[in-house]
Structures are given as C-alpha cells and as structure tokens.
Amino acid sequence: MRFSGLRVLREGLTGNKGWRPHWRDPAPKAEYDALIIGGGGHGLATAYYLAKRYGMTNIAVLEKGYIGGGNVGRNTTIVRANYFLQGNSEFYSHSLKLWEGLEQDLNYNVMHSQRGLINLFHSDGQRDAFVRRGNAMINQGDDAILLDREGVRAHLPYLDFENTRFPIYGGLLHPRGGTARHDAVAWGFARGADLRGVDIIQNCEVTGIDIENGAVIGVQTTRGAIRAKKVGIAAAGRSGQVAAMAGMRLPIESHVLQAFVTEGLKPCIDHVVSFGMGHFYISQSDKGGLVFGGDLDFYASYASRGNLPMVEHVMEAGMTLMPMIGKAKVLRSWGGIMDMTPDGSPIIDRTGVDGLFIDCGWCYGGFKAVPASGDCFAHLIATDQPHVAAEKFRLDRFRTGVGIMDEEGTGSQHNLH
Ligand SMILES: Cc1cc2nc3c(=O)[nH]c(=O)nc-3n(C[C@H](O)[C@H](O)[C@H](O)COP(=O)(O)OP(=O)(O)OC[C@H]3O[C@@H](n4cnc5c(N)ncnc54)[C@H](O)[C@@H]3O)c2cc1C
C-alpha cells in the first residue's frame, strides 16, 4: 500500500474502505537471524535499516507493549543538529540529514517541520558559549545564525524582554531545527520494516537472554523462547534491566522526564523556543496545543509519570519567559523513562557477549537521533564494525575514562557557562 495525494483523494471519495493495517501481527517464529529488543523509535529504525541496507529480513522486533507506547510517543518532538562536542555533532548532523529525506524514504508523513529553533541567552558569558556552539555547528556543515535582542524580538515578539532577572540578550537560531510527529515516526519505521519482511511482535516481553560459551543464542519471552545468533538491545529507559539479563551492569540511571500540553490554540508560537536560564522548551503542535517540558525529576525511577515539584518548576520557567501562556489551560502531562549516562551521550556498541549489541543512553535527546541511531546500530549489527558517525559512542569509555563526552559542551571547561 503506497500513500499518495491521489490515494487519499480516492479513499476520501469512497468511504475510506481501502486502507489496510500498516503492519502484520505475526506470531513469533522459533528462530531468526537477528532480534531487536524494544519496538521504540531506535529498535524499529534499526530493523528498517537492517532490512533496507543489509538485506537482513529474517529478523524480528520484540516489543513488550505496543508500538509507539514508549518514549518515542511521549517526547516533546524536537529535532535539531546543534550539538557541540565532536562525536555528538557529526552524529546528530547525520541524523538531521536522514530526517530531511525520511518522509520520501518511508513514503510516510511524519510531519517533519523545520520551523527553526531558537536558544535564548541572557548574559555575555552565555552569548560567548552560543557563539562558540554556533561556530562548531557551521564547521560541522549545519546552520546557525546569531541573533541580537532585536533579532529575537522580530521572531518572538511575545517574550518578556523586560524581565530584570533574566534579560534576553539574544539567541542562536538553528533554521533547520524543528519538530516531527513522534508516534508517526514509530509507525512509519514499523510499516517500512514490515514491508521488507521484518516481524514486528507486540505484547512480547523479553524475560531472559540466553548465552552459551560467551555468545548469545537467543532470548526467553512471554511468548516462548526465540533463537538468534545476533541480538540488539534498544530498550531505552529499561536498558539497565534488559542488560542485567545478560549479566551486565550498565553505566545508566533511569529518570523520569515530564512533558505537558495545553488546550488547542490558534497559531501563536511558530518556532521551537528554549529558555537559556531555566530548563524550559516549547513549540506548538499542528493541533494547536502548546507542547513543553523542562528538566528531569531529580531522582532515579521507573515510573512513567512525574511529580509536582518539577511541574511547578516548569510552569515557573514558562511564565518567566512568556507570561502570555499563563492564560492557556494545561490539558495533560505525562512522563517517560530516560536512560541517562554519566556524560549525557549515548552508547552504540558491542558488549562482552558475542553477538549481543547495545544501543542506549539516549537521555532526553533520543527522538532526534532515531534515524541515525537506526542506521548506525544496523551497521554495527550487520558488519560487526562501528559506523563512522557513531564510533565515539563506546561502552568502555565509562570504564577506561578515555573518550568521555559531555552533551552540554561544558566538559572540563566550565568557564564556558
Ligand atoms: C517527556 C519527554 C520529552 C522528550 N523530548 C525529546 C525531544 O524533544 N527531542 C528528542 O530528541 N528527544 C526527546 N526525548 C527523548 C526521546 O523520546 C528518547 O530518547 C527516545 O525516544 C528513546 O528511544 P526509543 O524511541 O527507542 O524509546 P522507547 O519508545 O521507550 O522504546 C523502547 C521500547 O523498549 C520496550 N521494552 C523495554 N523492555 C523490554 C523488554 N524486556 N522486552 C521487550 N520490549 C521492551 C519498551 O516497551 C519500549 O517500547 C524526550 C523524552 C520524554 C520522555
């Protein structure tokens, strides 16, 4: 089933009776060439690229819940390539390029909208840090434009520019940054993988990883044992628990991150905006809701809902930056479980068990990473070699201390902030 404008028109005129399910609902087979644990964005994208680029079609994605029920359907949908550190910057740059061709590639509307992202700064020191970040982005081949206060006002006239505590000095505009509809990304990759023969098996929780003579031989699931000589873990917030099934202790803590959405409003925020003096970011969905979030709840948890202190903190930050949003009614809030690494950067690597691979540590930024993570993890699983865009995402950096990265760009140079 291909999507096209003509098809939508024809179905609209004939009662929408011709649409078929986007993927099959197969029973698990006894054996596959490879298994992916976790049917979130990363697991589904990995299966898609394994089938598309490496011709591996006798594979299955095992998902304990339903497609789109994890973080891939819970995030605030921001897609950007404005990372500072080497390692991260080339990876996210690669990801944004894949995003830019994704809808054509998947023949699926993921509502990718490059509406521009503006990171605000509020002091001379912060301006210096953003100038440096902007230069790094341009060197990487991405786009960055430094705006002064009046430049920001021209884009975002509704901000509180007169705030005496946090005056707005300017912003870094990343025109190719934006948003995409999160669950459509999961559906698009699921459909694309299924079309190439991948089995997507929902309601199938992995409960054990079978290892013999140091090599993986399969998994135990709530739907029986499944054999495979290659297994990839892409379980996001549950990575630590799944890796423990193979006797591994990951350098990961799981924390809740909350998000919020208001009632639908007429278009009023047409960029992604992030506040430089508090952890607050906001955009407006195509349905009109203001979608926003802030920092992690400050303790480890596997709960998918958050707590009130962070709600208060996020609302305060929003009101400080754009008092107009005080008039909007918040409809819903929810949480997702973040797989946080000590340096805030991900892991895409082999493990100590032959045939067992891991893709985790996406922290609060793994939605934008979905296409590149799938591409790079598929490369690793298929060829046993790291993809050039992800070769710094090594698991052993936390043991050896060599190659530790820092997503915020602070690293050992705290004077940058
Ligand atoms: C509130 C919030 C806001 C965010 N905002 C952004 C943002 O704006 N931009 C951005 O880039 N990132 C953002 N993120 C981060 C991003 O959503 C995640 O990093 C990313 O989605 C994680 O990868 P995933 O999609 O594969 O995860 P998931 O969708 O969580 O997939 C993992 C899957 O593994 C399954 N699983 C776990 N254990 C097992 C098991 N034993 N057996 C079988 N299946 C199992 C789970 O059920 C789940 O479906 C945000 C996250 C949250 C929660």
The ligand as an ORCA input file, in Angstrom:
! r2SCAN-3c Opt
* xyz 0 1
  C       8.814     13.825     28.064
  C       9.907     13.551     27.090
  C      10.341     14.543     26.239
  C      11.361     14.285     25.316
  N      11.671     15.243     24.405
  C      12.563     14.975     23.408
  C      12.763     15.908     22.378
  O      12.104     16.944     22.321
  N      13.689     15.611     21.425
  C      14.424     14.470     21.466
  O      15.281     14.289     20.607
  N      14.219     13.535     22.430
  C      13.288     13.752     23.392
  N      13.026     12.806     24.357
  C      13.841     11.577     24.391
  C      13.382     10.505     23.428
  O      11.997     10.387     23.424
  C      14.041      9.175     23.811
  O      15.434      9.343     23.989
  C      13.849      8.110     22.738
  O      12.508      8.058     22.309
  C      14.275      6.753     23.299
  O      14.365      5.762     22.314
  P      13.126      4.856     21.827
  O      12.235      5.668     20.960
  O      13.682      3.647     21.203
  O      12.426      4.536     23.216
  P      11.064      3.794     23.545
  O       9.973      4.266     22.681
  O      10.867      3.922     25.023
  O      11.404      2.293     23.141
  C      11.929      1.304     23.980
  C      10.971      0.150     23.941
  O      11.544     -0.979     24.587
  C      10.480     -1.719     25.121
  N      10.989     -2.659     26.108
  C      11.562     -2.396     27.307
  N      11.883     -3.515     27.938
  C      11.530     -4.532     27.120
  C      11.585     -5.942     27.226
  N      12.101     -6.544     28.320
  N      11.105     -6.701     26.197
  C      10.589     -6.121     25.083
  N      10.482     -4.775     24.951
  C      10.959     -3.998     25.954
  C       9.571     -0.653     25.728
  O       8.251     -1.119     25.953
  C       9.655      0.444     24.671
  O       8.574      0.431     23.771
  C      12.002     13.025     25.296
  C      11.559     12.011     26.150
  C      10.499     12.266     27.034
  C      10.006     11.162     27.919
*
